[in-house]
Amino acid sequence: MLATTRNLVDQVRFQISESNGTRVSTDQILAALNRGYTDAQDILSKLYPEPLIAYYETNADENGVIELREDIFSDFVILVEYYLQNSANGYRTKITQSDNLNDIGIHNNITGGYPYVYSIIGRDLQFAPAKSASKYLMRIWYVNAPKTLVLDQGQIEIIDRDNNYIVVDDLRSSDAALALDASSSYGKYVNFVDASTGVYKGTMQIESISGNKITFKSTPTRTSVLNQTVLSEIPEDLSLDDFISSVKGVGVVYFRDTVANYIVQFAINEVQRSLGVSNLSFEEGVLRDLRKRVEEAWERRPASRFKRSFGRVWRSRNHRNWSS
């Protein structure tokens, strides 16, 4: 069964049955699902972060500071490197993280030709020596935060890249807050997501909607929206059966199998508690069992490729040529 958000919402409704006659809103269920999704992400980020790892490259400012990206989950920075000399040669070396804020507090007095220490202070990475840090291109590896779950708005049946349009099975836009609308500030942008994996594939701006046909602008009004790059062409990896959704989130769960079951049960518990159900011992037992399954699904994985490939490198050598 596809782990689309509509399917998850339906599963929650079915389980709680709404037998007391109280209509639970879709927004309420989605909010509970997203809290469960964040909780599941927290588990996975500690046990098996590899599929969630991403990186970005940028230069520190003149004070040796780089602002953390907004899509970093719980400020979980895994590794920071800088390019040696000519960045084109691909040589990068690790920078050590320090929790000694006294060192960072006098970062302007630390001298040296290369940055060798950093700390996370608020929403910033502070490097020392600060003056040398600004000279080098930095690569920051981090755990990527999950995109918010919103209702899926249609499954792709036709892709015409030459004319920059798609056709979906049904534009499910009855939800006003998430409806697709070429004249709306945010409704004119859509996200694409893989039907099977929940992997985000890109964002585009709608030029027009005719029935179930959506034509996209080849020259978007904005280059990015909600920290997502707006594409001018349909992504090459977009496939038939993939889903579209509002730009405010995605309509398919990442890590769909065990995680989908967990967040559904999480939402069931939260919604029933909000309805005044007092005895939730059975449901809480089910949730504990599912949480254990989520943990066990990943904690026995072999040592990560990231650590296997590069862990010994940092202990034995100063730098290595990593392919991007």
N, C-alpha and C positions, 0 to 999 in steps of 0.2 A: 504494500500500500504506500502511495506517495506521502511523504511527510510534509505536505503543504499546510500552511497555516489554517486554511478553511477546514481541512480534515481534522486538524488538532482541535479546533474550536468545536467541531461537531462531536468529537470524541468526549470532550469535557461535558458538553450538554447532555450527551447520552448517559454518561456515568452518573451525573448528579440528578438526571431525570426531571429536574425542576418540578418535582411532585407537589411542592408546597404552593405552586401557582405563581411564585415570584419569578418574573422574567429577568434573567441575568443578561446584561448587555454584552455585546461582542467586545466592546472596549474593555469591559471589566475582565473578561476572560483573556483577552490579548495581554493585558497588563500582568495578569498572574502568570501566563505562559512566559513572558519576557523575564519576570523575576526568577522563574525556574531555569530559564535559559542562561541567565547570568550566573546562577548558582552552579549549574553544570559546567559552565566555562571555567569557573574558579577551580573546580575539581580537576578538570583536564589540564589547565595551565600548570598545575603542580605535578601531575603524574605523567602527562604525555603532551608537552607543548609543541612538538615538532610540526604537526600540520597547521598550527596557528602562527608559526613564526613568519615574520616579514622584516623588511629593512628599508631604510631610506638613507639617502646621502645628502649631505649639506655641509656648509662651512660654518664654523663658530664666528661670532662677531668679534669686534676688537677687544671685548672684555672676556673672551674665551667662553662664551655662553651659547648654547643651542637650546631652543625651546622644544619641549617634548611635543610630539604629535598628539592630536586629540583622539586618535584611534588606538592608542596604546592601552591595553587592558591593565588596569590597576597599576599603571606606571611600571609595568614589568619589562625592564630592559635586560636583555640577556647578555649582550656583548657589544663593546664599542671598539672600533678600529680606526686607524687613519692610514691614508695612502702615503707610501714612502716616495719622496721626490716626485718623479713624473707619474701621475696617476694612471697613465695609459699602459704602464707595464704591469699593472695589476697587483703589485706587492703591497700588502697591508700588514700592520702590526697591531697587536692588542694593547689597549690602554687599561690600566688597572683601576677598578672602582675602589674608592676610599670612603669609609664612614667617619673618618677623622676630620670633622669640620674645622678644626684648628688649622689643618694644612690648607684647606680650601679658603679659610678666612684670610689667609695671608698669600693668596694665590698671586697677587701682583709682585710679591717679593721673591717668589720661586723663579729661579733662572734656569735656562736650558734651551737647547735648540729644538727639542721635540716635546710634544705633550705626553705626559706619562701617568697622569692620575686625573680622575673625575669623580664628582659626587652629584647625586640628584638632590637639588634644593628647590622645593616647591614644584613648579612646572618646568624647571630648567635643568640642563646638564651643565655643570660648571667645570671647566677644564683648567689644569695648571701644568706648566706655566701658561698663563693666559695669552701672553703675546705670541708665543710660538704656535698655540693652538689654532689661531685664526688663519695661519698660512696653509693648513692642510685640509684636504677633503676628508670628512668623517663618514663612516658607515655605522649606523645604529641598528642593531638587531633587536627585535622586540616581539612580544606576544600581541597579536592583533585582536582587538576587541570585536565581539560578534555584532553584526548589524541587527538592528531592531527587527523583530518579527511583525510584519503587517500582513493584511489579507492579500493573497495572490489575486491578480486581476485578469488573468487569462493565460492559456497555454498556446504556444506558437504552433501554427499549422503550416504557414507559408513564410519563406524568407526571400525577399527580392533585393539583393544587394545593389544591383544596377540602378534601381529606382528608389533605394533607401526606404523600403517599407516592409512591414510584416503583417500577417493576418493571424488573429488568434481565434480560438474556438468560441469564446464568449467574453465580452468585456463586462466583467462583474463590478460595475461601478456604482452600485446602489448605495454604498457607504460614502456619504457626502465628504467626510474629512479626507478620504483617500481616493476620491474619484479622479479619473484622468480627464484633463480638460486643457486643450491647447491655449486657452486664454487665461488660465489660472497661474499665479506666481509659482507655485510648486507642483500643481497638478499637471503641468505641461512637461514634466520630467518623469522618466520611468527608469527603473532598475531592471536588469536582466539577471536571472539566476538559473543555475543548472538544475534540471528536474530531478536528477538522481542524487547528486552530492550536496546541493545547497550552496555551491561555490558561486560567489558574485562574479558576474562577467562584464559589467559595465553599465553606464548611464547615458541616456540620450534625451534630446529635447523633441517633443512632438510638434510637428508643423500642422498636421490636420488629422482628424479622425472621421472616417466614413464607414458606418456600420462597425464591422470588426477589423477593418483595415486601419493601421496606424502608420502614417508617413512621418519620417523624421527630418529635422532641419540639417542640412549639410553645413550650415554656418550657425552654430548655436549662439544664443544671446549671451550666455555666460560660459566661461571656460571651466568652471567648477561650481557645484552646488552641494551644500551640506558636506563639504570636504571630499566630494567625489568628482573626478574629472569627467566633463561632459564630452562625449565622443561625437565626431562628425560623420562617422561611418559605422555601420553595423559591425560589431566585433566578429572577427574571423572564427572564433570558437563558439559563437552562438549557434545552437542547433535546434532542429525541429523538436517539439515537445518541451523545450525549456519554458520557463514562466516569466511573466512580467509582473511588476508591482509598482506601487507608488515609490517615489524617490526617497521617501522617509524610512524605507526598510526593505526587507526581502520577504518572499512568500514561501520559502522552503527552508527547512531546518538543516543546518550543517551538522555532521555526525548524526545522521538521521535515526539510526536503529535504536540503540540503547538510550541515547539522549532524548529522542522523541518520546519514548515511553516514560522517562523520568519527568520531563517537564509537563506532560499531560497529568500525571499523578500529582505533581506539585500544584498545578493549577486547580485540580479537583479539591485538594485539601484547603487551599486558600479561599476558593469560592464558597465551599460549604461552611467554612468558618465564618465568612462574612454574612452568610444567610442565617447564622445563629445555631447551626448544628453543634450540639454540645459533645456528643460521643463520637470522636473521630479516631478511636484507638485502632480500629481495623485499617482505616485509610492511612494512618500514620505508620503502621507496621508495613504496609505495602510500599510506602515511600522509602522507608529505611532499607527495605530489601532491594528496591530499584537503585537507590544511591550506592549500595554495596556493589551491585552489578556494574554500575558505571565505573566505579573505582577499579574493580577487578578486571574490567575489559581492557584497561590500559596499563595498570601498574606492573604487569608481568611481561610487558613488551621488552625485547632485547634492548641493550644500551643504544641510545639514539645514534643515528648516523652522524649527526652534528658533533656529538662528543667523541665517537669512535674515530672520526676522520681527523679531528683537529685538537682533541684534548692533549695528546702527547706532544703535538707540535709546539704548544705554548710552553710546555715544560722544558723542551729540549732545544728550541731554536728561537731566535729573535723575530723572525718573520718567515712568511711563506707566500708563494704565488698561488692565490685562490682564483679560480675562474668564476666569473660573475654568474 
